[in-house]
Amino acid sequence: MEFQDTPVVLIGAHAGTGPAVVRAFVERGARVAVGQVAGQEAKPALPGTVQFDVDTSDTASIAAFFDSCEAAVGPLSVLVNVAPPIASGNALDFKPEDYRAAVERELIGPILCMQEAARRMLPRGFGRIMSFISMSGKTGVHKHVAPFAAAKGGLLAFSRTLAAELAPSGVTVNVLATALFDVQVASMHDGAEVVKGIPVGRPGRSEEAAHAVLFLASRDAGYVTGETLNLSGGRFMD
């Protein structure tokens, strides 16, 4: 029960594998706060959590959000940024405003949240910061997700820089790059074909993403920072 009473904050936790990550922390006794991001569909709080609204484009809103989280669950130990659903289209067809919106939502917003979290963790000498980015942000091989991939690629680079700067402090910063997971397959018209290209022969299970987060959040992961953990079933290796 390493995470018993550990204060954990997840932003965008209703998306993708987020609910499984929340469930994994809650089952291990963590105190979990969830950020409901402005502009996304409002959803009820996930079981075992407290939930607060946050406008990730506004530093005052972010600071107020973390104040509320810490008042409810305690001094922040773990922050997880969860990637929301992505738009699909050809790179040449997206409008300038589509790219600007993706960068604001998927890069600037998470950066501002990571900054605020790190400032709170530094004086305590411990913290775990991580973000889901999707393999499209690392490999660039996925078609039709150019704005998202560009923003997530930027988040990967920022995470590495932040990790290097915070490394002596006890605060780690890591990224999880996911490929095809169970929560995506149902909405894909060619899901079965994509699965054929995965060496393990199946999509990832949300619980597997959750356990990867648990490892990176643990004290045993103190020597792991600035890394990108591939969760792709062997489809992408480095």
C-alpha positions in Angstrom: 0.0 0.0 0.0 2.7 2.5 -1.0 0.2 5.0 -2.2 -2.0 5.0 1.0 -3.0 8.6 1.6 -0.8 9.9 -1.3 -2.2 13.1 -2.8 -2.6 12.5 -6.6 -3.9 14.9 -9.2 -5.0 13.8 -12.7 -6.0 16.4 -15.3 -8.3 15.2 -18.0 -8.8 11.9 -16.3 -12.1 11.1 -18.0 -10.3 10.6 -21.3 -8.7 7.4 -22.7 -7.0 5.2 -20.1 -7.5 8.0 -17.5 -10.4 6.2 -15.6 -8.2 3.1 -15.2 -5.4 5.2 -13.8 -7.7 6.8 -11.3 -9.1 3.4 -10.3 -5.6 2.0 -9.7 -4.7 4.8 -7.4 -8.0 4.8 -5.5 -7.8 1.0 -5.0 -4.4 1.6 -3.4 -5.6 4.2 -1.0 -4.4 7.3 -2.7 -6.3 10.6 -2.3 -7.2 11.5 -5.8 -8.3 14.9 -7.2 -9.4 15.2 -10.8 -9.2 18.3 -13.0 -12.3 18.9 -15.3 -10.8 20.9 -18.1 -12.7 23.9 -19.4 -14.0 23.4 -22.9 -14.3 19.6 -22.5 -17.6 17.8 -22.0 -18.5 18.1 -18.3 -18.7 14.7 -16.6 -19.5 13.6 -13.0 -16.6 12.9 -10.6 -15.1 9.4 -11.0 -15.6 7.1 -8.0 -13.4 7.8 -5.0 -12.3 11.2 -6.3 -12.9 14.9 -5.7 -13.2 17.0 -8.8 -12.5 20.7 -9.6 -12.8 22.8 -12.8 -9.6 24.1 -14.3 -8.9 26.4 -17.2 -5.5 25.2 -18.3 -5.0 28.4 -20.4 -5.1 30.6 -17.4 -2.3 30.6 -14.7 -4.6 32.1 -12.0 -7.2 29.3 -12.7 -4.4 26.6 -12.5 -3.1 28.0 -9.2 -6.6 28.1 -7.7 -7.2 24.5 -9.0 -4.1 23.2 -7.2 -5.0 25.2 -4.1 -8.4 23.4 -4.1 -6.8 20.0 -4.7 -4.3 20.4 -1.9 -7.0 21.6 0.5 -9.0 18.4 -0.3 -6.3 15.7 -0.6 -3.1 17.1 0.8 0.3 18.5 -0.5 0.7 17.4 -4.1 2.9 14.3 -4.7 1.9 13.1 -8.2 0.6 14.9 -11.2 -0.7 13.0 -14.3 -1.7 14.8 -17.5 -4.1 12.6 -19.6 -4.4 13.1 -23.3 -8.0 13.9 -24.6 -9.5 12.5 -27.8 -8.0 13.8 -31.0 -9.4 15.2 -34.2 -8.7 13.5 -37.5 -7.9 15.0 -40.9 -5.2 15.6 -43.5 -2.2 17.8 -42.4 -2.8 20.1 -45.3 -6.5 20.5 -44.6 -6.2 21.7 -41.0 -6.7 25.4 -40.6 -4.2 27.7 -38.8 -6.7 28.0 -35.9 -6.8 24.2 -35.6 -3.0 24.1 -35.1 -3.1 27.0 -32.7 -5.9 25.5 -30.6 -4.1 22.1 -30.4 -0.9 23.7 -29.3 -2.7 25.8 -26.6 -4.7 22.8 -25.4 -2.1 20.0 -25.7 1.2 21.8 -25.1 0.8 25.2 -23.4 -1.9 24.0 -21.0 0.0 20.9 -19.7 3.2 23.0 -19.5 1.6 25.6 -17.3 0.1 22.8 -15.1 3.5 21.1 -14.8 5.2 24.4 -13.9 2.7 25.0 -11.0 3.0 21.4 -9.8 6.8 21.5 -9.8 6.9 24.7 -7.9 4.8 23.1 -5.1 6.8 19.8 -5.1 10.3 21.4 -5.1 10.3 22.6 -1.5 9.2 19.2 -0.3 12.0 17.3 -2.1 9.7 14.8 -3.8 7.3 14.7 -6.7 6.3 12.7 -9.7 5.1 14.4 -12.9 4.0 12.5 -16.0 2.1 13.0 -19.2 0.4 10.7 -21.8 1.4 11.8 -25.3 0.5 8.9 -27.7 3.1 7.4 -30.0 2.1 9.9 -32.7 3.9 12.6 -30.7 7.1 10.5 -30.6 7.3 8.7 -33.9 5.4 10.9 -36.3 4.3 7.9 -38.3 0.5 8.2 -37.7 -1.5 9.9 -40.4 -4.3 12.4 -39.9 -3.3 13.7 -36.4 -0.8 16.4 -37.3 -1.9 19.1 -34.8 -2.0 16.6 -31.9 1.3 15.0 -32.9 3.0 18.4 -33.2 1.8 19.5 -29.8 2.6 16.2 -28.1 6.0 16.1 -29.6 6.6 19.5 -28.1 5.4 18.2 -24.7 7.9 15.4 -24.9 10.7 17.8 -25.5 9.6 20.1 -22.7 9.3 17.2 -20.3 12.9 16.1 -21.0 14.1 19.7 -20.4 12.1 20.0 -17.2 13.4 16.6 -16.0 17.0 17.7 -16.5 16.4 20.9 -14.5 14.6 19.2 -11.6 16.7 16.0 -11.5 18.7 16.9 -8.4 15.6 17.9 -6.5 13.8 14.5 -6.1 11.1 15.5 -8.6 11.0 13.3 -11.7 9.3 14.1 -15.0 8.4 11.3 -17.5 6.2 10.6 -20.5 4.1 7.6 -21.5 3.7 7.1 -25.2 0.7 4.9 -26.0 -0.3 3.2 -29.2 -3.5 1.3 -29.7 -5.5 0.6 -26.5 -8.8 -1.0 -25.8 -10.6 2.3 -25.3 -9.8 3.3 -28.9 -10.6 0.1 -30.8 -14.4 0.3 -30.6 -14.4 3.6 -32.4 -12.0 2.6 -35.2 -13.3 1.3 -38.5 -10.0 -0.5 -39.2 -9.2 -1.5 -35.7 -8.8 -5.2 -36.6 -6.3 -4.4 -39.3 -4.2 -2.2 -37.0 -4.1 -5.0 -34.4 -2.5 -7.3 -36.9 0.5 -5.0 -36.9 1.0 -5.3 -33.1 3.6 -8.0 -32.2 1.8 -9.1 -29.0 -1.4 -9.6 -31.1 -3.8 -7.4 -29.2 -4.5 -3.8 -28.1 -3.2 -2.6 -24.8 -5.4 -2.9 -21.8 -6.2 0.3 -19.8 -5.0 -1.5 -16.6 -1.6 -1.9 -18.2 -1.3 1.8 -18.7 -2.4 2.3 -15.1 0.3 0.0 -13.8 2.9 1.8 -15.8 1.8 5.1 -14.1 2.0 3.4 -10.7 5.6 2.4 -11.3 6.7 5.9 -12.5 4.8 7.4 -9.5 6.5 5.0 -7.0 9.6 5.8 -4.9 11.3 2.9 -6.6 11.3 5.0 -9.8 13.4 7.8 -8.4 16.2 7.0 -10.8 13.9 7.2 -13.8 13.4 10.7 -15.2 13.3 12.3 -18.6 12.2 9.0 -20.1 9.5 8.1 -22.6 7.9 4.8 -21.8 6.6 3.1 -24.9 3.3 1.2 -24.4 2.8 -0.2 -27.9 2.9 -4.0 -27.6 6.2 -4.1 -29.5 4.8 -2.1 -32.4 7.4 0.7 -31.8 10.8 -0.1 -30.3 13.9 2.0 -29.5 
